[in-house]
């Protein structure tokens, strides 16, 4: 998500809010629940957060917040995000906290939810070949899959990466598809 924050800042966003569903991580490692050599589950400030703090004066993240709706302006444009705070129950699930509903004005909403691999519904339906990591197999630059007329780009081709790579590949594959359609 921090690459999305950095990209928005570089495009001169007027404000920044980064909603995190999970509660804020602790400042230091819990050696019992999160011992070495497991990846440390601690609060971190990445470059996008730091840049946003420098520009707007505070951490852009709001923790333990769930989006419940995207609200439109009546003309199909986003105008706000409806949220509610959440808390972890004893069984580990997250539950809304009554009375914490809130609206955040918004002109643009970016979903940066993490990537664990491409959805398999279309891969299976079209019988697309996958690489060893489960991504759709295609060469950088031509973006052709194992099926004629089907192209792939971004994270579903290269795996989890920066949003700028996805944007770049999206532009390139558009040119490739256009050339294909002109044949």
C-alpha positions in Angstrom: 0.0 0.0 0.0 2.8 2.4 0.6 3.6 2.6 -3.1 0.0 3.7 -3.7 0.5 6.4 -1.0 3.8 7.5 -2.6 2.2 7.6 -6.1 -0.8 9.7 -4.8 1.6 12.1 -3.1 3.7 12.5 -6.3 0.5 13.4 -8.1 -0.2 16.2 -5.6 -3.1 14.7 -3.6 -4.7 17.3 -1.4 -5.2 14.9 1.5 -4.4 11.3 2.4 -6.1 8.6 4.5 -4.9 5.0 4.6 -7.5 2.8 6.3 -6.2 -0.4 7.9 -8.6 -3.1 8.9 -6.3 -4.6 11.5 -5.4 -2.9 14.8 -2.1 -1.1 15.0 0.8 -3.5 15.6 2.9 -3.2 18.8 6.0 -1.0 18.7 8.2 -4.0 19.7 8.2 -7.7 19.0 6.3 -10.0 21.3 8.9 -12.8 21.8 6.2 -15.3 22.9 3.7 -14.8 20.1 6.1 -13.6 17.4 9.5 -15.1 18.1 12.6 -14.9 15.8 13.0 -16.1 13.0 9.3 -15.2 12.2 8.8 -12.0 10.3 8.4 -9.3 13.0 4.8 -8.1 13.5 5.6 -4.6 14.7 4.4 -1.1 13.8 6.6 0.3 11.0 6.7 3.6 9.1 7.5 3.0 5.5 8.6 5.7 3.0 5.1 6.6 1.9 3.9 7.0 5.4 6.9 9.2 6.2 6.4 11.4 3.1 2.7 11.8 4.0 3.6 12.7 7.6 6.1 15.3 6.3 3.5 16.8 4.0 0.3 16.6 6.1 1.7 16.5 9.6 0.5 13.1 10.8 0.5 9.4 10.0 -2.1 8.8 7.2 -3.1 5.5 8.7 -6.3 4.9 10.7 -6.2 1.4 12.3 -9.1 -1.0 13.1 -11.4 0.7 10.5 -13.6 -1.1 8.1 -15.1 0.4 5.0 -18.8 -0.3 4.9 -19.8 1.6 1.7 -18.5 3.8 -1.1 -21.0 6.7 -1.5 -21.6 8.4 -4.8 -22.6 12.0 -5.7 -25.6 10.8 -7.8 -23.6 11.1 -11.0 -21.5 7.9 -10.6 -18.5 9.6 -8.9 -17.3 8.7 -5.5 -17.9 11.5 -2.9 -17.2 9.7 0.4 -16.3 6.4 2.2 -18.5 5.2 5.0 -16.5 3.5 7.7 -16.9 1.9 11.2 -14.3 1.0 13.8 -13.8 -2.7 14.5 -12.5 -4.7 17.4 -11.1 -8.2 17.7 -13.4 -10.6 19.5 -12.2 -13.5 21.6 -12.6 -15.9 18.7 -10.2 -13.7 16.6 -12.9 -12.3 14.3 -13.4 -8.6 13.8 -16.7 -7.0 14.8 -18.0 -3.5 14.2 -18.0 -1.2 17.2 -21.5 0.3 17.6 -21.8 4.1 17.3 -18.5 4.6 15.4 -19.9 5.1 11.9 -18.1 7.9 10.1 -18.0 9.4 6.6 -14.7 10.4 5.0 -15.0 12.8 2.0 -13.2 11.3 -1.1 -12.5 12.1 -4.7 -10.5 9.0 -5.4 -10.3 5.6 -3.7 -7.4 3.2 -4.2 -7.7 -0.4 -3.0 -4.4 -1.7 -1.9 -5.3 -4.9 -0.1 -2.2 -7.0 -0.6 -1.6 -9.7 -3.3 -1.5 -13.4 -2.7 -1.9 -14.4 -6.3 -4.2 -14.0 -9.2 -7.8 -15.1 -9.0 -8.1 -18.6 -10.5 -11.7 -18.4 -11.9 -10.7 -17.0 -15.3 -7.4 -18.9 -15.3 -9.2 -22.2 -14.9 -12.1 -21.2 -17.3 -9.7 -20.4 -20.1 -7.1 -23.0 -19.3 -4.3 -20.4 -19.0 -0.8 -21.7 -18.4 0.7 -20.6 -15.0 4.3 -20.2 -13.9 5.8 -21.9 -10.8 4.4 -19.1 -8.5 0.8 -19.4 -9.9 1.0 -16.3 -12.0 -0.4 -16.2 -15.5 2.5 -17.2 -17.8 3.4 -14.5 -20.4 6.6 -12.8 -21.5 7.4 -9.2 -20.5 6.8 -7.1 -23.5 4.4 -9.2 -25.5 2.0 -10.2 -22.7 0.6 -13.1 -24.7 -0.8 -15.9 -22.6 -1.0 -19.6 -23.7 -4.3 -18.8 -25.3 -4.6 -16.8 -28.5 -6.2 -13.4 -28.0 -5.8 -13.4 -24.2 -3.2 -11.1 -22.7 -2.0 -10.5 -19.1 0.0 -7.8 -17.3 0.7 -6.4 -13.9 0.7 -8.5 -10.7 -1.2 -11.4 -12.2 1.7 -11.8 -14.7 4.8 -10.8 -12.7 3.6 -11.4 -9.1 3.3 -8.9 -6.3 5.1 -5.7 -7.2 4.9 -2.0 -7.1 1.8 -0.2 -8.5 4.1 1.7 -10.9 5.0 -1.6 -12.6 1.3 -2.4 -12.9 0.6 1.0 -14.5 3.6 0.6 -16.9 2.5 -2.9 -17.9 -1.1 -1.8 -18.3 0.0 0.9 -20.8 2.2 -1.5 -22.6 -0.3 -4.3 -22.9 -2.9 -1.8 -24.2 -0.5 -1.1 -27.1 0.0 -4.8 -27.7 -3.7 -5.5 -27.6 -4.3 -2.6 -30.0 -1.7 -4.0 -32.5 -3.3 -7.5 -32.1 -6.7 -6.1 -33.0 -5.3 -4.2 -36.0 -4.0 -7.5 -37.5 
